[in-house]
Amino acid sequence: MISLASVLIIIAVLFLLFLLLRAVFSLKVCAICAAVSGSWIVLLLLFYFGFGVDAVLIAILLGGSIVGLMYLLEGTLAKQYGIFRLPYFLSALVIAYMLLGGAIEIAAVFALATIWLLAIIVFWGRKKKGFKDLVKKIIECCREW
């Protein structure tokens, strides 16, 4: 079984490596994001090949990458696309679940499709009087607490 301590050390070493690569090659990459992503990718491959890897540890690292990518997208995309934060997060959660061997039931697919459809409808109507306040509240939900 791969221990938590060894994973922490690997992430720390990868972090330092990516910091060095950033400095030497002017790489524009978040060293923590790259270290964590690289770690869960390797752990996931080891998991698939039957090595003793705790799926919970992979799931935690995957979750960190999901949220990190959400914040990266939020920082690079126009503010109006914040309406898609929840559908993105839920979609990434489903993908992570499937990567770890979880079976997706049809109700989950239907729920996810419905959430995307509702977000698209709200996005299209974002300038209409009835939707304008709703969109503003959804986009600012993580800023106003």
C-alpha positions in Angstrom: 0.0 0.0 0.0 1.3 3.4 -0.9 1.4 5.5 2.2 0.0 9.0 2.8 3.5 10.1 3.9 5.1 9.0 0.6 2.4 10.8 -1.4 3.0 14.0 0.6 6.7 13.7 0.0 6.2 13.1 -3.7 3.9 16.2 -4.0 6.5 18.3 -2.2 9.3 17.1 -4.5 7.2 17.7 -7.6 6.3 21.1 -6.3 9.9 22.0 -6.0 10.6 20.5 -9.4 7.9 22.6 -11.0 9.1 25.7 -9.2 12.6 25.1 -10.7 11.1 24.4 -14.2 9.2 27.7 -13.9 12.3 29.6 -13.1 14.5 28.0 -15.7 12.1 27.8 -18.6 9.7 30.6 -17.7 6.9 28.0 -17.5 3.5 29.5 -16.7 2.2 26.8 -14.5 1.0 26.7 -11.0 3.5 24.5 -9.2 1.0 23.2 -6.6 -1.5 22.4 -9.3 1.0 20.6 -11.5 2.4 18.6 -8.5 -1.1 17.5 -7.3 -2.4 16.7 -10.8 0.8 14.8 -11.6 0.4 12.8 -8.4 -3.2 11.8 -8.8 -2.6 10.8 -12.4 0.3 8.5 -11.4 -1.7 7.2 -8.5 -4.7 6.5 -10.7 -2.5 4.6 -13.1 -1.1 2.6 -10.3 -4.6 2.0 -9.0 -5.7 0.7 -12.4 -2.7 -1.7 -12.5 -3.6 -3.2 -9.2 -1.0 -1.5 -6.9 -2.1 -0.8 -3.4 -3.4 2.8 -3.7 -6.1 4.2 -1.5 -9.0 5.4 -3.7 -9.9 8.0 -1.1 -6.5 9.6 -1.4 -6.9 9.8 -5.2 -10.4 11.2 -4.8 -9.1 14.0 -2.5 -6.4 15.0 -4.9 -8.8 14.8 -7.8 -11.2 17.1 -5.9 -8.4 19.6 -5.4 -7.6 19.6 -9.1 -11.3 20.1 -9.9 -11.6 23.1 -7.7 -8.2 24.5 -8.8 -9.3 24.2 -12.5 -12.6 25.9 -11.6 -10.7 28.9 -10.2 -8.3 29.0 -13.1 -11.2 29.1 -15.5 -13.0 31.7 -13.4 -9.9 33.9 -13.6 -9.5 33.6 -17.3 -13.0 33.5 -18.6 -15.3 36.5 -18.7 -17.4 37.1 -15.5 -20.6 36.2 -17.3 -19.5 32.5 -17.6 -19.6 32.2 -13.8 -23.1 30.9 -14.3 -21.5 27.6 -15.4 -19.5 27.1 -12.2 -22.0 24.6 -10.7 -22.5 22.5 -13.9 -18.7 22.4 -14.4 -18.1 21.3 -10.9 -20.8 18.6 -11.0 -19.6 17.3 -14.3 -16.0 17.1 -13.1 -17.3 15.3 -10.0 -19.0 12.7 -12.2 -15.9 12.3 -14.3 -13.8 11.8 -11.2 -16.3 9.3 -9.8 -16.1 7.3 -13.1 -12.3 7.4 -13.2 -12.3 5.7 -9.8 -14.6 3.0 -11.1 -18.0 4.3 -10.1 -21.0 3.4 -12.2 -23.2 6.3 -13.2 -26.9 5.7 -13.1 -29.2 7.2 -15.6 -30.8 9.5 -13.0 -27.4 11.2 -12.4 -27.0 11.7 -16.2 -30.5 13.2 -16.4 -29.9 15.5 -13.4 -26.6 16.7 -14.8 -28.1 17.3 -18.3 -31.0 19.2 -16.6 -28.6 21.4 -14.6 -26.6 22.2 -17.7 -29.8 23.0 -19.7 -31.0 25.3 -16.9 -27.6 27.1 -16.7 -27.7 27.6 -20.5 -31.2 29.0 -20.4 -30.3 31.4 -17.6 -27.1 32.4 -19.5 -29.1 33.1 -22.7 -31.6 35.2 -20.8 -29.1 36.9 -18.5 -29.9 40.3 -19.9 -33.6 40.0 -19.5 -35.2 41.7 -16.6 -36.4 38.6 -14.8 -33.1 36.8 -15.1 -30.7 39.7 -14.6 -30.9 39.6 -10.8 -30.8 35.8 -10.6 -27.7 35.7 -12.8 -26.0 38.4 -10.7 -26.7 36.4 -7.5 -25.4 33.1 -9.0 -22.2 34.7 -10.3 -21.5 36.5 -7.0 -22.4 33.6 -4.8 -18.8 32.9 -3.9 -17.8 36.5 -3.5 -20.5 37.8 -1.2 -20.1 35.7 2.0 
